[in-house]
Amino acid sequence: MGMKWVTRTNVRLDRVAMIWLIKRVIEPNAEIVLLPEAEAEAFAEENGAVLFHHPKAEMRNTGFRTGFDAMIMKYDLSDPALVLMQMALRGAETTDRTLTPWSTGIRAIGLGLRSLYEEDERFIEEMGRVFDGLYQFCQDQLAPVDPKGGKD
């Protein structure tokens, strides 16, 4: 098992995106702990866990930037597909819904899945698949264009 990370329960889109980033890029063996807001900080201190997306955390949303943004900056992640994904998620989570053509759809999917799955773990699992697909989409958007149009 990897390092412990802790955040608040009742996750939403940005926190799930951060969990996805931790598990897919930063530390695949991470243990993610979800606790009520009032317990998360003490747990982090007592267990040497990384506190994230919490009012007292270094990596959190700040209104115009998401927690996903904070994590990208903290870990100096420069994968172009992650940067494109970051912009799409920022548009979904901040007031600038037009930041990318996909931001509104990502927000709608996140809200819809959250209403389907009351349990955090199930929502995280389902959104993980969405983020896997979004990441692949972002990679595809940045892939070199075949000058022949991809046809034989």
DRENLO-338929 format. One line per field, with one value per residue (C-alpha): residue number from 1; residue in three letters; x, y, z. Coordinates in nm, 4 decimals. Example, Ala and Ser with C-alpha at 12.3 -4.5 7.8 and 13.67 -1.06 7.14 Angstrom:
n [1 2]
res [ALA SER]
X [1.2300 1.3670]
Y [-0.4500 -0.1060]
Z [0.7800 0.7140]
# end
This chain:
n [1 2 3 4 5 6 7 8 9 10 11 12 13 14 15 16 17 18 19 20 21 22 23 24 25 26 27 28 29 30 31 32 33 34 35 36 37 38 39 40 41 42 43 44 45 46 47 48 49 50 51 52 53 54 55 56 57 58 59 60 61 62 63 64 65 66 67 68 69 70 71 72 73 74 75 76 77 78 79 80 81 82 83 84 85 86 87 88 89 90 91 92 93 94 95 96 97 98 99 100 101 102 103 104 105 106 107 108 109 110 111 112 113 114 115 116 117 118 119 120 121 122 123 124 125 126 127 128 129 130 131 132 133 134 135 136 137 138 139 140 141 142 143 144 145 146 147 148 149 150 151 152]
res [MET GLY MET LYS TRP VAL THR ARG THR ASN VAL ARG LEU ASP ARG VAL ALA MET ILE TRP LEU ILE LYS ARG VAL ILE GLU PRO ASN ALA GLU ILE VAL LEU LEU PRO GLU ALA GLU ALA GLU ALA PHE ALA GLU GLU ASN GLY ALA VAL LEU PHE HIS HIS PRO LYS ALA GLU MET ARG ASN THR GLY PHE ARG THR GLY PHE ASP ALA MET ILE MET LYS TYR ASP LEU SER ASP PRO ALA LEU VAL LEU MET GLN MET ALA LEU ARG GLY ALA GLU THR THR ASP ARG THR LEU THR PRO TRP SER THR GLY ILE ARG ALA ILE GLY LEU GLY LEU ARG SER LEU TYR GLU GLU ASP GLU ARG PHE ILE GLU GLU MET GLY ARG VAL PHE ASP GLY LEU TYR GLN PHE CYS GLN ASP GLN LEU ALA PRO VAL ASP PRO LYS GLY GLY LYS ASP]
X [0.0000 0.1230 0.0988 -0.2304 -0.4291 -0.7375 -1.0234 -1.3812 -1.6749 -1.9621 -1.7232 -1.8068 -1.6469 -1.3231 -1.2428 -1.3068 -1.0800 -0.8084 -0.8543 -0.8322 -0.5098 -0.3566 -0.4417 -0.3577 -0.0565 0.0871 0.0736 -0.1117 -0.0819 -0.2184 -0.4724 -0.7530 -0.9424 -1.2747 -1.3798 -1.6173 -1.4596 -1.4212 -1.2107 -0.9938 -0.7292 -0.6662 -0.6443 -0.3850 -0.1745 -0.1986 -0.1286 0.1099 -0.1540 -0.1747 -0.4808 -0.6441 -0.9523 -1.0210 -1.0369 -0.7045 -0.5320 -0.2648 -0.4263 -0.7838 -1.0102 -0.9709 -1.2676 -1.0978 -0.8776 -0.9745 -0.8123 -0.7154 -0.5293 -0.3529 -0.2445 -0.1161 0.0931 0.2127 0.3438 0.4642 0.2695 0.3214 0.1567 -0.0226 -0.3304 -0.3526 -0.3229 -0.6115 -0.8113 -0.7301 -0.8828 -1.1962 -1.2386 -1.1745 -1.4542 -1.6822 -1.6047 -1.5731 -1.8037 -1.6426 -1.8424 -1.7235 -1.3552 -1.3622 -1.6351 -1.6520 -1.6777 -2.0562 -2.0930 -1.8412 -2.0309 -2.3621 -2.2216 -2.0723 -2.3975 -2.6000 -2.3773 -2.3677 -2.7460 -2.7446 -2.4824 -2.5255 -2.2251 -1.8935 -1.7068 -1.9468 -1.9468 -1.5654 -1.5596 -1.8055 -1.6427 -1.3046 -1.4231 -1.5438 -1.2055 -1.0254 -1.2307 -1.1757 -0.8010 -0.8007 -1.0088 -0.7564 -0.4699 -0.6556 -0.7119 -0.3371 -0.2280 -0.0532 -0.2875 -0.2403 -0.1853 -0.3588 -0.6692 -0.6267 -0.7677 -0.6059]
Y [0.0000 0.3479 0.6716 0.7757 1.0662 1.2069 1.4276 1.5056 1.2734 1.3632 1.4025 1.6020 1.6390 1.8172 1.5837 1.2806 1.4279 1.4695 1.1094 0.9969 1.1963 1.0508 0.6918 0.7167 0.9475 1.0529 0.7397 0.4361 0.2483 0.5369 0.4717 0.7279 0.7911 0.9755 1.1323 1.4021 1.7468 1.7877 1.4670 1.4871 1.7319 1.5444 1.2151 1.3667 1.4892 1.1634 0.9362 1.1422 1.1506 1.4133 1.6312 1.7473 1.9402 2.0557 2.4163 2.3628 2.1794 2.3197 2.1438 2.2716 2.4778 2.8544 2.9816 3.0453 2.7383 2.3840 2.1361 1.9466 2.2628 2.2798 1.9167 1.9607 2.2583 2.0957 1.7874 1.9840 1.7636 1.8722 1.5937 1.7920 1.5679 1.6351 2.0081 1.9926 1.7829 2.0402 2.3184 2.1147 2.0378 2.4002 2.5033 2.2396 2.3451 2.7244 2.9934 2.9867 2.7021 2.8040 2.7480 2.4390 2.2949 1.9913 2.1630 2.1833 1.8176 1.7051 1.9015 1.7485 1.3947 1.4542 1.5942 1.3142 1.0375 1.1962 1.1867 0.8190 0.7065 0.8262 0.6277 0.8073 0.4904 0.4047 0.7626 0.7638 0.4338 0.5492 0.8909 0.7181 0.5568 0.8944 1.0499 0.7607 0.8355 1.2104 1.1597 0.9359 1.1963 1.4656 1.2461 1.1919 1.5664 1.6239 1.3301 1.4125 1.4383 1.1830 1.3930 1.1210 1.1546 0.8083 0.6359 0.3664]
Z [0.0000 -0.0814 0.1077 0.2670 0.1295 0.3013 0.1904 0.2848 0.2277 -0.0039 -0.2969 -0.6046 -0.9467 -0.8477 -0.5585 -0.7767 -1.0445 -0.7806 -0.6669 -1.0303 -1.0750 -0.7588 -0.8537 -1.2265 -1.2265 -0.8917 -0.6764 -0.8126 -0.4808 -0.2750 -0.0030 -0.0264 0.2970 0.3004 0.6303 0.7505 0.7119 1.0898 1.1126 0.8001 0.9235 1.2496 1.0584 0.8249 1.1158 1.3128 1.0152 0.8034 0.5305 0.2578 0.3149 -0.0081 -0.1187 0.2346 0.3597 0.5451 0.2588 0.0316 -0.2660 -0.2824 -0.5015 -0.4762 -0.6747 -1.0080 -0.9868 -0.8995 -0.6662 -0.9830 -1.0930 -0.7556 -0.7823 -1.1395 -1.0225 -0.6978 -0.8794 -1.1841 -1.4238 -1.7820 -1.9833 -2.2574 -2.2341 -1.8588 -1.9258 -2.1750 -1.9283 -1.6592 -1.8695 -1.9394 -1.5680 -1.4701 -1.7044 -1.5501 -1.1920 -1.2096 -1.3446 -1.6901 -1.8441 -2.1921 -2.1154 -2.3402 -2.5630 -2.3298 -1.9911 -1.9771 -2.0741 -1.8130 -1.5488 -1.6606 -1.6489 -1.3045 -1.1651 -1.3212 -1.1897 -0.8450 -0.8334 -0.9396 -0.6877 -0.3318 -0.2051 -0.2525 -0.3473 -0.6299 -0.7610 -0.7564 -0.9460 -1.2127 -1.2584 -1.2822 -1.6043 -1.7304 -1.6516 -1.8199 -2.1296 -2.1003 -2.0698 -2.3790 -2.5641 -2.4677 -2.5894 -2.9170 -2.9591 -2.9335 -3.1523 -3.4794 -3.7739 -4.0503 -4.3638 -4.5671 -4.3534 -4.2041 -4.5103 -4.7249]
# end
